[in-house]
Amino acid sequence: MSADLKEEDMELFYQKLSYQNALSLRACPPDPILFGDKTPLLEKHIRGCNLCQENLGDQSKVLTWKWPDFPAGFQNQSFEPGQVRRINADLAGWGPKNRYYNPPLVILLERIDHHASHVAQIYPGDDFIGPLDVNIDGLGYVQSWNTYTMSHIDLEAPLETHHEVAAKVLERSRQDFTDLPQGYFHNFFYALEIELGSFFSQLSLARILNRSQAPNLASPENFQEFLNRNGVVLPLKAKVDIRFEVARMSADVYNAGGLTSLFPARGSDVSTKEESLQPPLRMAAADRRQSKANVLLQRDSGLFLDTVFYTITALTSEPENRLLIAGKFESRDYWIEEMMAWWETDSVYTPVFDQKLSIDRRFFELVFDGITREMAQQGHLVLLLSALAE
């Protein structure tokens, strides 16, 4: 009986050490902060943390584990299931319980949309590993019971890719977790890990919710309402399609500070407006030169006017006065949400009848009705895009 009791005591002792290691890794400030200026938040943490008190007393202590080195200067814009990434270090900071939350590694399970993914948290080591966890050699294990949503802008460059692990974790994450190993320190560990994920997920979701929506190009009225909300005033005549006017404006006159600086202030002389219009680009059916389209780009810092290059890959004028156009956008660092198109001939603009954007937003198809062969030969395409910065 005595031997069994000692064995149980030793097991609890090792679990306590494991939990203290997890607590130090997840919720204690890194050395530059711990040994730096003593802020009120840091002092509160030190008063309640024996681990940091010990570290301050032993500055020669060597860490037994550190984050793997990430590819320097590499940014992968493709977010795919199976990628292992670290949550952006910029989100690290003080949170509840006077804890300093350090960003963990996560594995992407599935993309929710272009801007966010469902992820699972990774613990570095094998302490408290259970039957529902999935091991990743050299990195630790993935916690299928600890999944949440992260914005792509809050994830660093990919370290490794494990498609099979992601698929297995995603399947296990849909189970109930009544079979998780139970115990005094196990429960503390689960609470710590979930608290850590919740901290970063809430920060990331708040950034998603605070982002403005991309400009709505569905109708002149919706577009006007969007511009009004962003403080943009267009001194145009009544019954003018504002979208078309913005599509023709030259982004070259854009002055850093946002779209507002591009437009004359309310009540100013509107005669200068014509000076900012793009020169018409005439094109024949076989002309595959690059053209430019205006992009209304919504960033966290405001609304901007940019341009994107595109190439007409096919232009066909059909007998029933229907014009078919196919094209391809060149590389860009933002996601196109919406597109509006016109065919302009001798100051007469015809809105697009039907249009399609490919899933990856690289290719487009346009159909214009009422365009004669002569109008097709003499006219030119005008595009306006709505986008969100990635």
N, C-alpha and C positions, 0 to 999 in steps of 0.2 A: 504493500500500500504506500509506504514511504517513498519507494523508488518511482512509482507512478506519479505521486504528487510532485516530486522533483522534476520529472519529465514534463509535466504540465506547466510547472513554473518556468522551466527553461523555454518552453514554446511561447509562453506569454512574454517572456523577456525578449526573445528574438522578434516577436511581432511588434513589441513596443519600439525596439530599435528601428525596425523597418518603417514603422509609421513616422517616427521622428525624422528619418531620412527623407521620406516623402514630403513631410511638412516643410523641411528645410529647402528642398528642391522646388516646391510649388509656391510656398507662401512667405519665404524670407527674402529680403532685398539682396541683390548681388553685391559683391565686395565694393565696387566703386561707390555705391550708395551707402552701404553699411559703414565704411570707413571714411565717408565723406562728411560734408557739413551736417550737423545734427539739427534736422528740422523737427517741428513738433510731432509730425506723424512718425518719423523714425524713432524719436525718443519714446513715444507710446509703445511702439512695437518692441523695442529693446527691453523695456520694463517688464513686458509680459512674455518674453521669449528667452528661455534658458539657452537655446542653441546659439542665438546671436550674441548673448552675453559671453558664452564660451569662445566663440569665434573672435570677438573683440579682445579677449584675453590671450588668444593664441594666434597671432598674425602669421605664424609660419605654417598654419594648417594647409594641407594640400587637398584639393577637391578630388574625390574618387571618381567623379563622372562629370563630363561636360558635353554640351551640344556638339554634334558633328559639324564640321566645317561645311558651309554652303557654297555653291559656285559663286565666286566673286563677280559682281557686275553682270550676272546673267538674269534676265527676266523672261520667263516663258509665259506668253499670253494665252496659251492653250491650257484650259483647266479640264482635266479628264479624270474619271474614276480610277483609283489605284495610285494616284500621285501622293507622295508623302511630302508635306510642306509644314513649315513652322508658322504659327500665327505671328503676325507682324510684331516686331519688338517695340514698335511705337505705341502699342496698346498696353504694354506692361505698366503697372502702377499700383497705387494704394487702393484698397477696397475695403469691404466689411471686415470686422474683427481685427482691425489694425494689421491686416496682412498685405504683403506686397506680392501681387499675382504675376508670376513669370509665365510667358507664353509657352505652351506645350507644342509638341509635334502632333499633327493630325493626319489622317488619311482620307482622301476624298472618296465618298461612297457613291454619290450620284449628283448630277447637276440639277438644280431646281429651275434655274433659268440662266440667261447669259451672265448674270451678275452675282449669283450665289450658288453654293453647293452644300449638300448634306455631308457632314464629316463625322469621324469617330476619333476619339482622343487616344493617344499613345502614351504608355508609361514606360520609362527607360529602366528596364530591369525585369526581374521575375517575382518580386515581392507581391503577395496577395493575388497572384494569377489564379484564375478559376477556369472551370470547364468551358465557359462561354467566350473566354478571351482567345485571341488568335495571335500566335507568336510571329514576330518579324525578326529574323536573324540580325544581330548587331544593333538593333534599335529598341528592342523591348517587346511589348505586346499591345495589341489593339483592344480597347475596351468596348465590346459590342453593346454594353449596357449604358454607355455614355456617349451619345450622339447629339449633334445640334447643327444649327445653320450658321455658316460664315459667309460674309461677302468676299468676293474674289480680291478686292482691293486690300483686304486685311490679311492676305496670305502671302508668304515670301516665296522665293523661287523653289521649284521642286528639287528634292534630294534624291529620291528613288521612286520607282513605280512598281506596284504589286497588284496586278489586276485580280488574281485569284484570291488574294487576301481580302481585297475590297468586296468582292462578290460574296465571300463566306461571311464576312462581318455584316454586310447588309442583310443577308438572310437571317442571321442570328439576332440582329437588332430588332426583328419583328416578333420575337418570342417574348413571353413573359419571363421575369427574372426572379421567380420564387425559389429557384435552385441555387442562387448565389451563395457561396460559402459564408457562413455567419460566424460572428465572434465579436468580442469587445473592440479590438483594434481594426478588424475588418470593417465594421460599421463606420468607425471614424474615417477610415481610408476612403470608403465609398463616398461619404459626405464631402470630404476634401476634394476629391476628383470631380464630382458633379458641381460643386461650388466653383471650382476653377473654370470648367467649361461654360457654366452659366455666366460667369463674369465677362468672359471674352465674347460669348455669343450675344449677350445683351448690348455690349458696346458696338458690336458689328451691326446688329439689327437696327440699332438707333441711327447709325450712319446711313443705312439703306433707307429707312423711313424719312430721314431728314433731307434726302436728296430730292431735288425738284424733278418733276417728270419732264420727259422730252417734249419739245413744242408739238402741239396738236395741229396737224395739217389737214384734218378731215374737212374743214369748211372755213371760209373767210371769217365767219363769226367766231368759231372756236380759236382761230389763230389770233384774231384781234383781242379776245379775252386773255389769251396767254401773254401777249405783248403788254397789255395793260397791267397785268399782275407783276411784270418785270420792269415796269416803269418806262417802257419804250413808247414814244409818241411819234406817229407817222402823219405828217401834214399833207394828206392826199385828198383828192376830190372824192365826192360821194360815189358809190357804186364801183369803185376800183377794187379789184381783187388784191388785197394787201400781200398775199402770198406771192403773187406774180411779181410785184414790185420788189420785194425782198430778194426773189430769185434772180433778178436782173442787176441788183446792186453789186458794185465791185468791192470785193473783200480787200483789194489792195489799198483802199483808203482807210481801212480799219486802223484805229489807233488804240493801243493797249488800254484796257480799262472796261471793255465790254461793248455790247452791241449798241447801247444808248448813244455812245459817241459817234456812231456812224450816221445817225439821223439828225436832221435839223431840229432845234428845239421848237416847242409850240409857239406859233405866231411868227416864226422867222420866214425869210424869203424862200419860197419853195422853188424858185427858178433854178437854184443850184442843184436840184435833185437830178436833173438830166446829166450833169457832169459825172455823177457817180455810177451811171448805168454801164453795164458791160457792153462792149462792142459786139454786134451780132456775129455769130460764127456760122457762115454758110457751109453747107456740106452736101455733097452728092452721094448717091447710094453706095458707091464703092469707096468713099472716103473713110479711112480708118484712123485719122489722126486723133490725138488726145484732145479732149475738151475739158472745160472746168464747170463744176456745179457748186453752187453755194450750199453750205451746211450750217444750220443753226445748231450750235453745239452747247449742250447744257453741262457745265462743270459745277463742282461744289462751290466755286468762287463766283459763279455768275453765268450769264448768257453771252456767248461769243459767236462771231461770224467767221467761218473758215471756208476753205475750198477743197474739193476732192477732184482728182482727175478721173476721167472715164473714157472708154473707147467704144465707139459704135462698131459692133461686129456684124450687124446685118440691118439693112434698111430696105424695105420693099413697099412699093406703091401698087396696090391691087386695083383692078378695074372698077370695083364698086366704091371708089373714093375712100378706101381704107388704107391707112399707113401703118405698117408693122415695123417696130424697131427693137433690136436686141443689143445689149451692151454689157460692159464689164467695168466695175469700179477697180481702181488701183489700190495698192496697200494703204492702210490708214490705221490710226491708233484709237478708233472709237467705233461704236456699234450703231449702225443705222437703224432707226426705229420706224421711220415713215418716209415716204417719197411722194412728191407731187410733180406733175410734168405738164408742159404745154408745147404746142407747135406754133411758132410765131411766124407770120407772113405779112409783110407790109403793115406792121403795127397792129395786126389782128391776131389775138392769141386764142388758140383752141385748146381747151382742157383735155386731158387724157380721158379716153373712154373706158379703158381697162388697163390694169398694170399688175405685174407680178415681181416680187423680190425673192431670190433664192433663200434657202434656209440660212446659209452662211453670209447672206447680204452682199455677196460679191457680184452677182449677175442680176440683170433686170430685163423685163420684156414690157413693151408699151404698145397699145393699140389706140390709134386716133381715127375717129370717124369724120367724114365730110372733108377730107383732104384730097384735093384733085392732084393729078400728076404734076401740074404746073406749080401748085402750092408746095408740093413735096420737094421740087427742084429748087425753088426760090427761098424756102423757109429754113428755119433752124430750130433745134431743140433747146428748151429751157427747163432745167431741173432745179428743184429745191428739196433738200434733205433735212431731216430732223434726226439728231443723234445724241447719245449720251457718252460721255468720256468713260473709258474703261479704267 
